[in-house]
Amino acid sequence: MKRDKLQAILNKNERIDDLQFEGLKIIQNKDYYCFSSDAVLLANFVKAKKTDTIVDLCSGSGVVGILAQAKTKAKNLIMVEKQKELFEICQKSILLNNLQNRAVVYNIDAIDAPKLLGTEKFDVVCANPPYYLQSQKKLSGNRVVDIAKFEMDFTFDDLCKTAERLLKFGGKFFLVSDSERIVELLSTLKKYHLEPKIVKFAFANLEKYSKVVLIESVKYGKQGTKVYIQKQN
């Protein structure tokens, strides 16, 4: 996209960040939720074939989906973001990177994605969902930020139910979340026939506890889980 057209689509407080991969860029607004290193960890964790379509739930500004599609060379990318403010930013990031022919974002609740996209159709679903229960931390008072960070009207149970409906038999679900909720995460995944195959705990400091966990699950996969640790930069 040419510079003059680019400036025309930016709103107040929006900025363009370099994703440092194949010239990709992302638009963010400092007044809303901006992505952290967790999103990049997830994008690097996602595996997909060149013939696959990646469905990215709770896509925010689009960083996970856009990076994951570029790194895996997946054929298509579908993103789902219910907050209008973040949906509009994600749309602009698609235009900014000239991805109109392979990426689309829908402004709907993630739980409604199977109704729109179809059930048991996809090989890969990923999500960087709200991490925290409202009992864990204090709300900021910024509606866009709080909905992105806290389970307010979309729970982890809802997320797993949605992923299970979207995925084909043997399809893979990749997610990042709060390590403190690991027992709940694993039990809920199994409840919806999403068998955890890889669990990777990320550590900012190996002398302290992990705050972030990445999980790869397979729909109706065989039992057996590999556990790794990763240094988080």
Beta strands, then each sheet from edge to edge (+ up, - down):
strand 1: 14-18
strand 2: 25-29
strand 3: 53-57
strand 4: 76-80
strand 5: 103-106
strand 6: 122-127
strand 7: 167-178
strand 8: 194-203
strand 9: 212-219
strand 10: 226-231
sheet 1: 1+ 2-
sheet 2: 5+ 4+ 3+ 6+ 7+ 9- 8+ 10+
end
